Amino acid sequence: MRAPGIPDEAFVRRPHVPMTKEEVRVVALSKLKIGPGSSLLDVGCGTGSIAVEAALMGARVYAVDKSPEAVELTRLNAEKFGVADRVTAVVGEAPGDLPRGKVFDAVFIGGGGRRLPEIVAEALKLVRQGGRVVMDVVALESLSAVVPLLRGLDHEVVLIQVAKGREVGGYTIMSPLNPVYIVTIRT
């Protein structure tokens, strides 16, 4: 097992395929509480950065994305980092194409758009008692759509704001990344 934090530039990327950025990814992975032998469902896997890092931590990952290009990138990145045997990536649209009859130790939701509440409801059916559903949310509309689902559940919401230094004219200035809400539901 290794600590998470692969640099973003190490992943195979393509335009228009989203990726959970390194600083957000390490916090999300810590909230998932996964380790060797854990099972993770990665919904909206994008480039596969969460899937790859989880597999490097010893988890078995089932990754789903509606974009064939994203699924291809997830597979390429799993191969690149030597975890293709622990990452299964499939094309499918959540919530309808999420695996039935399986129970996971944790579920990560990295996308969902307007269907996010339905996806969260389905994820709660697919995670074992004592497991976690963790999602990263960028849009306020998505966060506000999820808030009613949180009532009565053991949960937390964390706002991550990251700025990275870059050199400009001999000075280091901080360039902000988009703020991200990380929502964790403990079952």
C-alpha positions as CSV (number, residue, x, y, z in Angstrom):
1,M,0.0,0.0,0.0
2,R,1.2,3.5,-0.7
3,A,0.1,7.0,0.2
4,P,-2.0,8.7,-2.4
5,G,-0.9,11.8,-4.3
6,I,0.1,11.0,-7.8
7,P,0.8,14.3,-9.6
8,D,-1.9,15.3,-12.1
9,E,0.5,15.5,-15.0
10,A,1.5,11.8,-14.5
11,F,-2.0,10.7,-15.7
12,V,-2.9,10.2,-19.4
13,R,-5.3,13.0,-20.1
14,R,-7.6,14.2,-22.9
15,P,-9.5,17.4,-23.3
16,H,-13.1,17.4,-21.9
17,V,-12.5,14.3,-19.8
18,P,-12.6,15.5,-16.1
19,M,-10.2,14.5,-13.5
20,T,-10.3,14.8,-9.7
21,K,-7.2,17.0,-9.0
22,E,-4.4,15.7,-6.8
23,E,-5.2,17.8,-3.7
24,V,-8.9,17.1,-3.8
25,R,-8.2,13.4,-4.6
26,V,-6.1,12.8,-1.5
27,V,-8.8,14.2,0.7
28,A,-11.5,12.2,-1.0
29,L,-9.5,9.0,-0.7
30,S,-9.0,9.7,3.0
31,K,-12.7,10.2,3.5
32,L,-13.4,6.8,1.6
33,K,-11.4,4.9,4.3
34,I,-10.3,2.2,1.9
35,G,-7.3,0.0,2.0
36,P,-6.1,-3.5,1.1
37,G,-9.0,-5.8,0.3
38,S,-11.6,-3.0,0.1
39,S,-14.1,-2.7,-2.7
40,L,-14.8,0.7,-4.3
41,L,-17.5,1.7,-6.9
42,D,-16.2,4.8,-8.8
43,V,-19.2,6.5,-10.5
44,G,-18.2,9.1,-13.2
45,C,-14.6,7.8,-13.2
46,G,-13.3,10.3,-15.8
47,T,-9.5,9.8,-16.2
48,G,-9.6,7.1,-13.5
49,S,-7.4,9.1,-11.0
50,I,-9.5,8.0,-8.0
51,A,-9.8,4.4,-9.3
52,V,-6.0,4.2,-9.9
53,E,-5.0,5.6,-6.5
54,A,-7.6,3.4,-4.7
55,A,-6.2,0.3,-6.5
56,L,-2.7,1.4,-5.5
57,M,-3.9,1.5,-1.9
58,G,-5.0,-2.2,-2.3
59,A,-8.7,-1.8,-3.2
60,R,-10.6,-3.6,-6.0
61,V,-12.4,-0.9,-8.1
62,Y,-15.4,-1.1,-10.4
63,A,-15.4,2.2,-12.4
64,V,-18.4,3.4,-14.5
65,D,-18.6,6.4,-16.8
66,K,-21.1,7.3,-19.6
67,S,-18.2,8.4,-21.8
68,P,-16.4,5.7,-23.7
69,E,-13.4,8.0,-23.9
70,A,-13.3,8.3,-20.1
71,V,-13.5,4.6,-19.7
72,E,-10.7,4.1,-22.2
73,L,-8.6,6.7,-20.2
74,T,-9.3,4.9,-16.9
75,R,-8.1,1.6,-18.5
76,L,-5.0,3.3,-19.9
77,N,-4.2,4.9,-16.6
78,A,-4.8,1.6,-14.7
79,E,-2.3,-0.1,-17.1
80,K,0.2,2.7,-16.8
81,F,0.2,2.5,-13.0
82,G,0.2,-1.3,-12.9
83,V,-3.2,-1.8,-11.4
84,A,-5.2,-3.0,-14.4
85,D,-5.9,-6.3,-12.6
86,R,-7.7,-4.4,-9.8
87,V,-9.7,-1.9,-11.9
88,T,-12.7,-2.9,-14.0
89,A,-13.9,0.1,-16.1
90,V,-17.2,-0.1,-18.0
91,V,-19.3,2.3,-20.0
92,G,-22.7,3.0,-18.4
93,E,-24.9,5.8,-17.2
94,A,-25.7,6.2,-13.6
95,P,-27.9,5.4,-11.8
96,G,-29.5,2.9,-14.2
97,D,-26.3,1.1,-15.2
98,L,-24.8,0.8,-11.8
99,P,-24.1,-2.9,-10.8
100,R,-27.0,-4.7,-9.2
101,G,-26.5,-7.4,-6.6
102,K,-23.1,-6.1,-5.5
103,V,-22.2,-4.5,-2.2
104,F,-19.2,-2.2,-2.0
105,D,-17.2,-0.9,1.0
106,A,-17.3,2.6,-0.4
107,V,-18.7,4.5,-3.3
108,F,-17.1,7.6,-4.9
109,I,-19.3,9.9,-7.0
110,G,-17.2,12.2,-9.2
111,G,-20.0,13.3,-11.5
112,G,-23.7,13.1,-11.9
113,G,-25.0,16.5,-12.9
114,R,-28.7,16.9,-12.7
115,R,-29.1,13.2,-11.7
116,L,-26.9,13.5,-8.7
117,P,-29.7,12.9,-6.1
118,E,-30.8,9.7,-7.9
119,I,-27.2,8.5,-8.1
120,V,-26.7,9.2,-4.4
121,A,-29.9,7.3,-3.5
122,E,-28.7,4.3,-5.6
123,A,-25.2,4.5,-4.1
124,L,-26.6,4.2,-0.6
125,K,-28.2,0.9,-1.6
126,L,-24.9,-0.4,-3.0
127,V,-22.6,0.4,0.0
128,R,-22.3,-1.9,3.0
129,Q,-23.4,-1.0,6.5
130,G,-20.5,0.9,8.0
131,G,-19.3,2.0,4.5
132,R,-19.1,5.4,3.0
133,V,-20.4,7.3,0.0
134,V,-18.1,10.2,-0.9
135,M,-18.8,12.7,-3.7
136,D,-17.0,15.8,-4.9
137,V,-19.3,18.6,-6.0
138,V,-18.3,21.8,-7.8
139,A,-21.6,23.4,-8.8
140,L,-23.8,25.0,-6.1
141,E,-26.8,23.6,-7.8
142,S,-25.5,20.1,-7.4
143,L,-24.8,20.7,-3.7
144,S,-28.2,22.2,-3.1
145,A,-29.8,19.2,-4.8
146,V,-28.0,16.8,-2.5
147,V,-28.6,18.7,0.8
148,P,-32.2,17.4,1.3
149,L,-30.9,13.8,1.0
150,L,-28.4,14.4,3.8
151,R,-31.1,15.1,6.5
152,G,-31.1,12.3,9.0
153,L,-27.9,10.7,7.7
154,D,-24.5,10.7,9.3
155,H,-22.6,13.0,7.0
156,E,-20.2,15.9,6.7
157,V,-19.5,18.5,4.1
158,V,-16.0,19.9,3.6
159,L,-15.1,22.8,1.3
160,I,-11.6,22.4,-0.3
161,Q,-10.0,25.5,-1.7
162,V,-6.6,25.1,-3.2
163,A,-4.2,27.5,-4.8
164,K,-0.9,26.5,-6.5
165,G,2.2,28.6,-6.8
166,R,3.6,29.5,-10.1
167,E,6.4,31.9,-11.2
168,V,5.5,35.1,-12.9
169,G,8.2,37.7,-13.5
170,G,10.5,36.4,-10.8
171,Y,7.7,36.2,-8.2
172,T,5.6,33.3,-7.1
173,I,1.9,34.0,-7.2
174,M,-0.9,31.7,-6.2
175,S,-3.3,30.5,-8.9
176,P,-6.6,29.2,-7.4
177,L,-8.3,26.0,-8.5
178,N,-12.1,25.7,-8.4
179,P,-13.4,25.2,-4.9
180,V,-14.8,21.7,-4.4
181,Y,-17.2,20.4,-1.8
182,I,-16.5,16.9,-0.6
183,V,-19.6,15.3,0.9
184,T,-19.2,12.2,3.0
185,I,-22.1,10.0,4.0
186,R,-21.3,7.3,6.6
187,T,-23.7,4.3,6.5
